[in-house]
Amino acid sequence: MITDGNTQEEFEKFLISEYFSCGSINKVFQKHHYSLPISFAGYDRVLTRYGVVKSAGPNSKLSESLYLLSFLASYKIPLERAYHKFAPKTFQVSSNTLHRILHYTRLGMTRRQGIALIISRQDKQECVLIGKDMSLSDKNLGKIGDFSLPMGYSKIGESPRESILRVLQNEVFTDMVISRQFPFEVVPEHIKPTMYVNIADICVSVYRLEIPSSLKKFSSFKIRDLKYRNINKLSKYSFRAGVAEILDAYKNIDKISIDNEALVFNSDLNMRIYALAKQPIE
């Protein structure tokens, strides 16, 4: 709660923290019953002053969508049955949205964009930054804590650097944004993707990023227990949809890349959904 004793700086840091926790200005206002002593426009100006790369729009909650699609692909049951039987009341994605995602995926088409980051230290490239995805809002939607790379949506037309900065702010260096110490310099101006992977109806651009060993304090509301893990010792982990395939491709990038061109492939989830389309569920 905000008290009269709060300084302006403390209030602004509170606003930045709530923005990353909730995901949008509107959701912060909803959480506080529209009683915050600041306007929407004023809130937006605070985000700009702190260098926040704002959200990529009203996309559905990625982890929830991928979990339910994985469920129906694994158990080969109709989407409507899976949705009404297994989706709890807290589920934030409509059945119409899921039908649209499933339709595009079965056609082998993508309609949204995302990015994933393979982050390593400059002095230890065999280890990549991985953490536990805590974004599922209900334990009935899957195992909270599946391992994930830092990843998220991107806007059509924005630069790769801006997309990468958004993910870093939301999933790797949140506290550094709040303290106004975010390391903008770690992202090159003209960075190119290492690979592309289709996960459901999202074309995910995967970027390789090396950061100094001095940057070792990671923080996020969405990913916990972020640390460098050896890519050759990850077989025991349970991963978010698409992540295991990205890491496998990265380990073998020198063997399977052609003329240094970015790889393009489908996730295991998409391949299973294609199989369902060829064998319609009765």
C-alpha positions in Angstrom: 0.0 0.0 0.0 1.0 3.6 -0.6 1.4 5.8 2.5 1.9 9.6 2.9 5.5 8.9 3.9 6.5 7.4 0.5 8.9 9.5 -1.5 8.2 10.1 -5.2 11.1 7.8 -6.1 9.8 5.0 -3.9 6.4 5.3 -5.5 7.8 5.2 -9.0 9.8 2.1 -8.2 6.7 0.6 -6.8 4.9 1.3 -10.1 7.7 -0.2 -12.1 7.7 -3.4 -9.9 3.9 -3.7 -10.2 4.1 -3.3 -14.0 6.5 -6.2 -14.3 4.5 -8.3 -11.8 1.1 -7.7 -13.5 2.2 -7.3 -17.2 0.3 -4.1 -18.1 -0.7 -0.7 -16.7 -4.4 -1.7 -16.9 -3.8 -4.9 -14.8 -2.0 -2.8 -12.2 -5.0 -0.5 -11.9 -7.4 -3.4 -11.7 -5.3 -5.0 -8.9 -5.5 -1.8 -6.9 -9.2 -1.1 -7.7 -8.3 2.0 -9.7 -7.3 3.9 -6.6 -3.7 4.7 -7.5 -2.8 8.4 -7.2 -1.6 8.6 -10.8 -3.2 8.7 -14.2 -2.7 6.1 -17.0 -0.7 8.7 -19.0 1.3 9.6 -15.9 2.1 5.9 -15.3 3.2 5.5 -19.0 5.6 8.5 -18.6 7.2 6.8 -15.5 7.8 3.7 -17.5 9.4 5.8 -20.3 11.7 7.6 -17.8 12.9 4.2 -16.4 13.6 2.9 -19.9 11.0 0.2 -19.8 10.3 -1.6 -23.1 6.6 -1.9 -23.0 4.5 -5.0 -23.5 4.0 -6.5 -26.9 0.2 -6.1 -26.8 -2.7 -8.1 -25.5 -1.5 -11.5 -26.4 -3.0 -14.5 -24.6 -1.0 -16.0 -21.8 1.6 -18.2 -23.6 2.2 -20.8 -20.9 -1.5 -21.6 -20.4 -2.2 -21.9 -24.1 0.8 -24.2 -24.7 -0.1 -26.4 -21.8 -3.6 -27.1 -23.0 -2.5 -27.6 -26.6 0.1 -30.1 -25.3 -2.5 -31.8 -23.3 -4.8 -32.4 -26.2 -1.9 -33.4 -28.5 -0.7 -36.0 -26.0 -4.1 -37.5 -25.1 -5.7 -37.0 -28.5 -9.0 -35.6 -27.2 -11.0 -32.7 -28.8 -10.2 -29.2 -27.8 -13.7 -28.4 -26.5 -13.5 -31.4 -24.2 -10.1 -30.6 -22.9 -11.0 -27.0 -22.4 -14.2 -27.5 -20.4 -13.0 -30.5 -18.5 -9.5 -29.4 -17.5 -9.3 -25.6 -17.8 -10.0 -24.0 -14.3 -12.0 -20.9 -13.8 -8.7 -18.9 -13.6 -7.8 -19.8 -17.2 -7.3 -16.6 -19.1 -7.5 -17.9 -22.7 -10.8 -18.3 -24.4 -11.8 -21.4 -26.3 -12.2 -19.3 -29.4 -8.6 -18.1 -29.1 -7.4 -21.7 -28.6 -9.4 -22.8 -31.7 -7.7 -20.1 -33.7 -4.2 -21.1 -32.5 -5.0 -24.8 -33.3 -6.3 -23.9 -36.8 -3.2 -22.0 -37.8 -0.9 -24.6 -36.2 -2.6 -27.4 -38.2 -2.2 -25.4 -41.4 1.5 -25.0 -40.7 1.1 -21.2 -40.4 2.1 -18.6 -37.8 0.3 -15.4 -37.0 2.3 -14.1 -34.1 6.0 -13.5 -33.3 8.1 -14.3 -30.3 11.7 -14.5 -29.3 13.8 -16.8 -27.1 17.3 -16.0 -25.7 20.2 -18.4 -25.4 22.3 -16.5 -22.9 25.8 -17.6 -21.9 28.8 -16.0 -20.2 31.7 -14.8 -22.3 34.1 -17.1 -20.4 31.8 -20.2 -20.2 29.8 -20.8 -23.4 28.8 -24.4 -22.7 26.5 -23.2 -20.0 23.2 -21.3 -20.8 20.9 -19.3 -18.6 17.8 -21.4 -17.7 15.1 -21.0 -15.0 11.8 -22.3 -13.8 8.7 -20.9 -15.5 6.4 -19.6 -12.8 3.8 -18.0 -15.1 1.1 -20.7 -14.9 -1.6 -19.2 -12.7 -3.1 -22.6 -11.6 -1.4 -25.9 -10.7 -4.2 -27.7 -12.6 -2.7 -26.2 -15.9 0.5 -28.2 -15.5 3.6 -28.4 -13.4 4.6 -24.9 -12.3 8.3 -24.7 -12.5 9.0 -26.4 -15.9 12.4 -25.1 -17.1 12.5 -22.4 -19.8 14.8 -20.1 -21.6 14.0 -16.4 -21.3 11.3 -15.9 -24.0 8.3 -13.8 -24.8 6.2 -12.1 -27.5 7.5 -9.5 -29.9 5.8 -6.8 -32.0 5.6 -6.9 -35.7 7.9 -4.3 -37.2 10.0 -3.6 -34.1 13.8 -4.1 -34.1 15.2 -7.4 -32.8 17.1 -5.3 -30.2 13.9 -3.9 -28.8 12.4 -7.3 -28.6 15.4 -8.7 -26.8 15.5 -5.8 -24.4 11.9 -6.5 -23.4 12.6 -10.1 -22.6 15.7 -9.2 -20.6 13.8 -6.7 -18.6 10.9 -9.0 -17.9 12.7 -12.3 -17.4 16.4 -11.7 -16.5 17.2 -8.2 -15.1 13.9 -6.9 -13.6 15.5 -5.5 -10.4 18.1 -3.7 -12.5 15.3 -1.9 -14.4 13.7 -0.9 -11.1 17.0 0.5 -9.8 17.7 2.2 -13.1 20.8 0.2 -13.7 19.6 -2.0 -16.6 22.6 -3.0 -18.9 21.3 -1.8 -22.3 24.8 -2.2 -23.7 24.7 -6.0 -23.6 22.5 -6.2 -26.7 24.2 -5.4 -30.1 22.5 -3.0 -32.4 22.3 -5.4 -35.4 22.0 -8.8 -33.8 20.7 -11.6 -36.0 18.8 -14.8 -35.1 20.5 -18.1 -34.8 17.4 -20.1 -35.6 13.6 -19.9 -36.0 11.2 -22.4 -34.4 7.4 -22.6 -34.8 5.7 -23.2 -31.4 1.9 -23.4 -31.9 1.0 -20.4 -34.1 4.1 -18.4 -33.0 7.3 -18.0 -35.0 10.0 -17.7 -32.4 13.3 -16.1 -33.3 16.1 -17.5 -31.2 19.0 -15.2 -30.4 22.4 -16.0 -29.0 23.6 -13.5 -26.4 26.9 -13.4 -24.5 27.0 -11.3 -21.4 29.8 -10.3 -19.0 30.5 -12.5 -16.0 30.1 -9.5 -13.8 26.3 -9.6 -14.6 25.3 -12.4 -12.2 22.3 -11.0 -10.2 19.2 -12.3 -12.1 15.6 -11.4 -11.2 12.2 -11.9 -12.6 8.5 -12.3 -11.6 8.1 -14.9 -14.3 11.2 -17.1 -14.1 12.7 -18.3 -10.8 16.0 -19.9 -10.0 17.7 -18.4 -13.0 21.2 -19.8 -13.3 23.7 -21.1 -15.9 23.3 -24.8 -16.6 25.5 -27.0 -18.7 23.6 -27.8 -22.0 25.0 -31.4 -22.0 23.4 -32.1 -18.6 19.8 -31.1 -19.1 18.1 -34.4 -19.9 16.6 -34.8 -16.5 14.7 -31.6 -16.7 11.1 -31.0 -17.7 10.9 -28.2 -20.2 8.3 -25.7 -21.4 7.0 -26.5 -25.0 9.7 -25.8 -27.6 12.6 -25.2 -25.3 14.1 -28.7 -25.4 14.1 -28.6 -29.2 15.8 -25.2 -29.2 18.6 -26.5 -26.9 19.1 -29.7 -28.9 19.4 -27.7 -32.1 21.8 -25.3 -30.4 24.1 -28.1 -29.2 24.3 -29.4 -32.8 24.3 -26.1 -34.6 27.7 -26.6 -36.2 26.6 -29.9 -37.7 23.2 -29.0 -39.0 23.5 -25.3 -40.1 24.0 -24.6 -43.8 26.2 -21.7 -45.0 25.7 -20.0 -41.7 22.0 -19.5 -42.4 19.5 -19.5 -39.5 17.8 -22.9 -39.0 14.1 -23.1 -39.4 12.1 -26.0 -37.8 8.9 -27.0 -36.0 8.6 -27.8 -32.3 7.6 -31.3 -31.2 4.2 -29.8 -30.2 3.5 -28.7 -33.7 4.5 -32.0 -35.1 2.1 -33.8 -32.8 -0.7 -31.4 -33.8 0.1 -32.0 -37.5 -0.3 -35.7 -36.8 -3.7 -35.1 -35.2 -4.8 -33.1 -38.3 -3.9 -36.1 -40.5 -5.9 -38.4 -38.2 -9.0 -36.5 -37.2 -10.4 -37.2 -33.8 -13.8 -38.7 -33.9 
